[in-house]
Amino acid sequence: MLKFTEEHEWLKVEGDVATVGITAHAAEQLGDLVFVELPEVGASFSKGGDAATVESVKAASEVYCPLDGEITEVNEAITADPALVNTDPMGAGWFFKLKLKNVSDLDGLLDESGYKELIG
C-alpha cells in the first residue's frame, strides 16, 4: 500500500512498518541534494515531528515523520550519496523505516490520486 502526505512524503506500508521517503515532486523542488541527516534507529516521533534534514544547493528542508512511530532502520546509502534521493526518490532514495504506533492512522493520508491532485 502506498500513501502520501501533504508535506510530500511517501509511505510504502507492509504490515505495521512503513518505508518513508520524499516524493519525486519534492526532490525536483529541492534540486540536487548535497547532504542528508537521518534520525537515530530507536528514536520515536510524533506525526509532524522533524525526523530528517535534507540540504540542496538551493535550501535546507525538514523531512517530517508522517505518523506516530519508532524508527527501525535508516538508509545510510543516502547519507553517503544524497544524489540517490534525486535519481530514485521512491526506490533506492528512501529515508527510514517506521514501525507505526497505530496502523489505522494511515486512513488520514492521501492515496496516489489524491496526491496527484494536490500537486496538480
N, C-alpha and C positions, 0 to 999 in steps of 0.2 A: 504494500500500500504506500502510495506517495502522497504527501501532504505538503502544504506551503504556508508560510506566514506572510503577513502584510509587510514585514521588515525584510523580506527577500531571502529567508532561509528555507531550505527544503528538508524534509524528513522522509527517509525510507524506513518503514516500520516492519520489523519482523518480531512477532510476539510482543514482548514489553520493552524491546530495545529499538531505539531509533538511531540510524546513522544520519548525522546532520552536516549540512554544508550550506554554501551560499549559491544562489541561482546564477545561471548564465547572464541574466539581465543585470544582477548586482555586480558580477565580475566585470561586465562591459562598462558599467557606470564608473567603477573604481579605476579602471585602467590597469596597467601592468603592476602586479603586486611585487613588492620588494622585501616584505617582512611579514611573518605571521607569528603571533604569540598564542599558544594553546592553553587551555585550562589544565589543572593537575588531575590525574586519574584519582578517583575517590572523592573529588570535590562535589558538593551538592549545590544546585542552583534553583532558584525560583523562576517561573516564567518571566521573561523580560530581563533577567539578570545579564550583566556583561560577562559572557563566557570566554570570548576570544577577541583578539585585536588583529586587524589587518592594516598594513600600510602600503600605499601605492605611490607612484610618482606624483599623483595628484593630491592625496589626502590620507588621513588615518580614519579608521572607522571601527566601530564595535560590531561583533557578531553576537547576537543575543541568544540566550537559551530559550528555545521555543516553548518548552513546557517544564513543569517541575520535574526534577530527576537528579540522578547521580551519574557523573562521568565514569564510564567503564573502560574506555580506550580513546587514545588520541592518535592522529595521523602524523607521525614525526616526519614523514616524507615531505609534507608541505612546509615544514619549518626549514628543511634543508634546501628545498626548491619551491619557493612560493609561486612560481610560474605555473605549476601544476593546477592551481586553482583557476587560472585564466584559460589553460588549454583543455581542461577536463573538469569543470566545476561540479558536475553531478556524477562523477565517477572517481577517478584517482585523486581528485582535489577535495575529498570530504574532510571535515574538520575533526569531529569527535562522535563517539557513540554514547548515547544517553539511555540509562535504564529509567523508564518512565515511572513516576510515582503513581500516576493514575491514567491508565490507557484510555479511559473514556474522555479525557481532555482533548484527545485528537479530534473529536467531533466539532470543536470550536475553530479548527483550522480550515484553510482553503483546499479544495481539490485542484487539479490541474486546470480545469476550465475556469474556475473562479480566479486563480492566479493570473491566467492569461487576460481575463477581463480587467483585473487590477492594473496590469502594466500596459494594457491596450495600446 
